[in-house]
Amino acid sequence: MTMDSAASLKFRLTKKEFSIAKLLSEFIRKITTYISSNKYNGIF
């Protein structure tokens, strides 16, 4: 039982970290898209 609960806790933590990483990568992708589009517009 202890192994089971520990595994589920680890899985929950990994799931939360995965959602945070997904949010972060989406944010970075938006920033890079914004910068590249502005660069082609001659701002950068």
N, CA, C and O of each residue as an XYZ file, in Angstrom:
176
protein
N       0.826     -1.212      0.000
C       0.000      0.000      0.000
C       0.862      1.263      0.000
O       0.567      2.232     -0.700
N       1.920      1.235      0.790
C       2.774      2.426      0.867
C       3.427      2.715     -0.482
O       3.528      3.869     -0.897
N       3.870      1.656     -1.162
C       4.480      1.829     -2.484
C       3.459      2.413     -3.464
O       3.794      3.272     -4.281
N       2.218      1.943     -3.375
C       1.161      2.417     -4.263
C       0.901      3.907     -4.084
O       0.836      4.650     -5.063
N       0.753      4.344     -2.845
C       0.461      5.749     -2.584
C       1.641      6.633     -2.990
O       1.445      7.739     -3.493
N       2.853      6.149     -2.774
C       4.036      6.915     -3.153
C       4.119      7.065     -4.667
O       4.498      8.120     -5.175
N       3.763      6.009     -5.378
C       3.806      6.036     -6.840
C       2.750      6.998     -7.379
O       3.004      7.743     -8.325
N       1.562      6.977     -6.770
C       0.490      7.867     -7.233
C       0.843      9.315     -6.925
O       0.529     10.213     -7.706
N       1.495      9.545     -5.788
C       1.911     10.901     -5.429
C       2.956     11.404     -6.410
O       2.914     12.557     -6.838
N       3.897     10.531     -6.766
C       4.929     10.905     -7.732
C       4.306     11.200     -9.094
O       4.719     12.132     -9.785
N       3.306     10.397     -9.476
C       2.633     10.593    -10.758
C       1.886     11.921    -10.769
O       1.889     12.632    -11.774
N       1.245     12.254     -9.646
C       0.506     13.514     -9.553
C       1.471     14.691     -9.660
O       1.181     15.676    -10.338
N       2.603     14.589     -9.000
C       3.613     15.650     -9.047
C       4.145     15.808    -10.467
O       4.324     16.924    -10.956
N       4.397     14.669    -11.125
C       4.906     14.717    -12.490
C       3.866     15.346    -13.417
O       4.210     16.101    -14.327
N       2.612     15.032    -13.182
C       1.539     15.582    -14.010
C       1.479     17.098    -13.838
O       1.295     17.830    -14.810
N       1.634     17.562    -12.604
C       1.602     19.006    -12.331
C       2.810     19.684    -12.965
O       2.677     20.738    -13.586
N       3.981     19.086    -12.812
C       5.193     19.652    -13.410
C       5.090     19.663    -14.929
O       5.592     20.575    -15.585
N       4.432     18.640    -15.487
C       4.273     18.566    -16.939
C       3.384     19.701    -17.444
O       3.659     20.299    -18.484
N       2.315     19.990    -16.697
C       1.412     21.073    -17.111
C       2.115     22.424    -17.006
O       1.896     23.305    -17.836
N       2.958     22.587    -15.987
C       3.721     23.830    -15.834
C       4.721     23.974    -16.975
O       4.879     25.056    -17.541
N       5.396     22.875    -17.310
C       6.370     22.907    -18.410
C       5.672     23.189    -19.735
O       6.210     23.888    -20.593
N       4.463     22.637    -19.894
C       3.700     22.862    -21.121
C       3.318     24.332    -21.237
O       3.399     24.925    -22.313
N       2.901     24.910    -20.115
C       2.533     26.332    -20.089
C       3.749     27.192    -20.421
O       3.653     28.155    -21.182
N       4.894     26.829    -19.840
C       6.125     27.595    -20.054
C       6.567     27.520    -21.514
O       6.957     28.532    -22.096
N       6.508     26.339    -22.102
C       6.923     26.191    -23.502
C       5.989     26.955    -24.438
O       6.429     27.506    -25.447
N       4.701     26.984    -24.103
C       3.735     27.732    -24.904
C       4.044     29.222    -24.828
O       3.968     29.933    -25.830
N       4.396     29.692    -23.620
C       4.753     31.091    -23.410
C       6.004     31.461    -24.194
O       6.064     32.515    -24.826
N       7.009     30.576    -24.147
C       8.261     30.824    -24.875
C       8.001     30.836    -26.381
O       8.577     31.646    -27.108
N       7.123     29.927    -26.850
C       6.821     29.864    -28.268
C       6.127     31.148    -28.726
O       6.387     31.632    -29.828
N       5.257     31.695    -27.899
C       4.572     32.940    -28.254
C       5.561     34.096    -28.325
O       5.474     34.942    -29.214
N       6.510     34.129    -27.377
C       7.509     35.203    -27.359
C       8.399     35.124    -28.599
O       8.666     36.140    -29.241
N       8.857     33.920    -28.932
C       9.736     33.779    -30.099
C       8.989     34.109    -31.386
O       9.564     34.697    -32.303
N       7.720     33.738    -31.461
C       6.917     34.067    -32.643
C       6.745     35.575    -32.748
O       6.833     36.139    -33.839
N       6.501     36.223    -31.624
C       6.314     37.674    -31.592
C       7.594     38.397    -32.023
O       7.558     39.342    -32.811
N       8.727     37.926    -31.484
C      10.008     38.564    -31.807
C      10.355     38.361    -33.282
O      10.792     39.299    -33.948
N      10.166     37.156    -33.791
C      10.512     36.891    -35.196
C       9.600     37.675    -36.135
O      10.061     38.160    -37.168
N       8.323     37.810    -35.802
C       7.409     38.558    -36.666
C       7.758     40.042    -36.648
O       7.645     40.720    -37.669
N       8.180     40.548    -35.492
C       8.581     41.950    -35.401
C       9.905     42.197    -36.110
O      10.136     43.266    -36.675
N      10.778     41.177    -36.069
C      12.072     41.304    -36.728
C      11.877     41.466    -38.230
O      12.567     42.260    -38.869
N      10.936     40.713    -38.791
C      10.682     40.802    -40.226
C       9.959     42.100    -40.580
O       9.960     42.524    -41.735
N       9.347     42.720    -39.586
C       8.691     44.002    -39.832
C       9.679     45.162    -39.726
O       9.315     46.309    -39.982
N      10.924     44.872    -39.351
C      11.949     45.896    -39.298
C      12.041     46.607    -37.964
O      12.721     47.628    -37.859
N      11.367     46.087    -36.930
C      11.438     46.733    -35.613
C      12.750     46.367    -34.928
O      13.387     47.203    -34.287
N      13.153     45.067    -35.079
C      14.402     44.636    -34.445
C      15.552     44.685    -35.442
O      16.686     44.358    -35.094
